[in-house]
Amino acid sequence: MENKKGAAGMQVIYLVGLVFMFCLSLTVADYDEMALESVAAEKNDGNNDMQTYIVWVQKPTSQKFSAESHEDLESWYQSFLPETDANSNQLMKQRMIYAYHNVATGFAARLTPEEVKTMETIEGFVSARPEKILPLQTTHSPDFLGLHQGFGLWEATNYGEGVIIGLLDTGITPDHPSFSDEGMPPPPAKWKGKCEFNGTLCNNKLIGARNFMGVGKGQPSPGPPFDLDGHGTHTSSTAAGRFVEGASVFGQANGTAAGMAPKAHLAVYKVCTGFGCAEADIMAALDVAVDDGVDVLSLSLGGPSIPFYKDVIAIGAFAAIQKGIFFSCAGGNSGPFNRSLSNEAPWILTVGASTTDRILKSEAQIGDDKNNHFDGKSFSQPQDFDSKVTLPLVYAGSVGNQPSAFCKEWTLENVEGKIVLCETGGGVTNIAKGEEVKRAGGAAMILMNQETDGFSTLAESHALPTTHVSYAAGLQIKSYISSTSSPTATILFNGTVIGDALAPRVAFFSSRGPNKASPGILKPDIIGPGVDILAAWPVSVDNATQSKATFNIISGTSMACPHLSGIAALVKSSHPDWSPAAIKSAIMTTADVLNLAGLPIVDQDQNPANVFAMGAGHVNPSKANDPGLIYDTQAEDYIPYLCGLNYTDKEIQIITQQKVNCSQVGVISEAQLNYPSFSIKIGSNESQSQYYTRTVRNVGPASSTYNLDLLVPHKMGMSVNPGVLTFTEVNQEITFHVEFIAQDGAGKDGVAFGQGYLKWVSDKHNVTSPIAVVFD
């Protein structure tokens, strides 16, 4: 009986975890619709018109309220709430969900649209809008990134010791060995956070754990932040998990698991379930985390592109970087479509996803010719499947009572004992397709990509023997089925294979630029491992062990983000005085643009990936720790940039928490921000030059000389002055000027954009800034 309960528990958590894989097939529009539906369904409190609003107000200016006092600030917030009867004070406390003190001037409350309309007339009110629900977006990746025990960057930074990484996610499994504190020092004296777990579940590794799910004034405690979904445990161990030997799933990807910063401290803030993350909870967790004393914040979540003054993550991140906290976010899983990014603010590191050189390999062999086979992937590789026996092969789009190429539920018939070719997409998860094939009596499944997904495949745990192949392979298999009256196939399982020469590749699902919210800032910033990542999981997904050392393999920019958060912690440990912008610059300007074969990194179509897919390139941790030069930006530098986005003074005030007068502070174009990349827009008849400046600071040898290396984008001319940077001391700054000149015919030859780079080269360093030119 106990074993049955354990297996059932395993199944429940694993299936919920698959929600994150399903997110890979959703579009930004789907996310937005889900958000609106969730708000309508979850936040009415028994009143059809009442829902949770996030309200932004000005800081109090009267002597009655002090902006420095938490009690006064809450009283100021309450003055905006409706007074409906004699018990109004109690009612106001029930209405108020969160009062924000650190990352925003405002609050979350349950209100009706009519009450918000009345609130707009009160002096000090800025804006209000209904809350949305935002979606959630390893053994080998440290080796792949050049991180090795006992030497190199890990040894130089002592594995990130002393740095505190805060993660907002679905909670954590505190007793997993990835979060052991053996050999860990106590947290730094600055730490002010709390642990809501009982007993000794928090320790010198997991130093903070808070649950913000449904918490708020007048609400019952939601209990400790245990992870019931798996996502938070996975991301936490990816960022900062300890060394755990013998990590594997279904016997695959066996090795020693470790996060990017194994000796960094962890603080976890639960704000999500498998179905999403409420904006009010996100803002409340950020409000606390900034005050707790974290050094890095990692958020593997985010919604569609919106203006920064409406984006709770961008607003919270701006407050965080003002306190020196590095902020890393997933770029989204809505690729490979252009303009599909989340988290586009320039003060955030926006992370895309790439592969490693490890493949969980399987092959589809068609017919009796052993040389006629197609590479694929599969997470679960059953030992009892006889690959020597060929089976009848059918295409799902040609069989069943309602022929469905997508293998939708209850559509397949007459597939008993056969291998079924199914297509990805159609609003059906890959896992569910396999379940339908199994229900209908199929023996195995070949899963083929849609055209947009190209050659980018995933290793997943299917209900029956499966291989996931490329779109090109799928077309050939379909052609073979049509060419013969008795098509046959089998699946070969090859286990874990290391050495994909084309790694890293950009994942098909990784969201792409250009940046919708701010086209003059190139996004994503960077790519990192996010495909088939093995990391800690709350339970055993293969039911093969009663050990607490349980792992799972999943994919998404959710997995790429904590890789970069952990790497930022290593750089922060080595350079504690560097600003968040300086750390971002170091990561971006040292990125790799070539794969293991020495060729340009490719995308899902095996074409060279463009800058809107990979930003500056693939992260190189060791180089990031020694960049030579950095492009730095302070919080106040963003204000004229925000003015340049044509935001109103009030809209900017929501982000900055201070009064802003754009007519006084001035305006700069987006591309004038001292960013480590360039994103330029050229009009169809533009003939005038565009001029920008950049300032770099020497963090390498005191006496250094850098020479210019340019790759000029298509149909453009460029000049840079000076062409040589000569430094004589550490921290010396030099400003250089860049001119972009559109050539005749620019934008008129059918080419939508051009790309290139501006590189400063010394005898020890290459400092590279990618360039994107969009022809309008």
Secondary structure, 3 states (H helix, E strand, C coil): CHHHHHHHHHHHHHHHHHHHHHHHHCCHHHHHHHHHHHHHHHCCCCCCCCEEEEEEECCCCCCCCCCCCHHHHHHHHHCCCCCCCCCHHHHHHHHEEEEECCCCCEEEEEECHHHHHHHCCCCCEEEEEECCEECECCCCHHHHCCCECCEHHHHHCHHHCCCEEEEEECCECCCCHHHCCCCCCCCCCCCCCCECCCCCCCCCCEEEEEECCCCCCCCCCCCCCECCCCHHHHHHHHHHCCCEEEEEECCEEEEEECCCCCCCEEEEEECEECCEEEHHHHHHHHHHHHHHCCCEEEECECCCCCCHHHCHHHHHHHHHHHCCCEEEEECCCCCCCCCCCCCCCCCCEEEEEECCCEEEEEEEEECCCCCCEEEEECCCCCCCCCCCCCEEEEEHHHCCCCCCCCCCCCCCCCCCCCEEEEECCCCCCHHHHHHHHHHCCCCEEEEECCHHHCCCCCCCCCCCCEEEECHHHHHHHHHHHHHCCCCEEEEEEEEEEECCCCCCCECCCCCCCCCCCCCCCCCCCEEEECCCEEEECCCCCCCCCCCCCCEEEECCHHHHHHHHHHHHHHHHHHCCCCCHHHHHHHHHHCCECECCCCCECECCCCCECCHHHHCCCECCHHHHCCCCEECCCCHHHHHHHHHHCCCCHHHHHHHHCCCCCHHHHCCCCHHHCCCCCEEEEECCCCCCCEEEEEEEEECCCCCEEEEEEEECCCCEEEEEECCEEEECCCCCEEEEEEEEEECCCCCCCCCCEEEEEEEEECCCCEEEEEEEEEEC
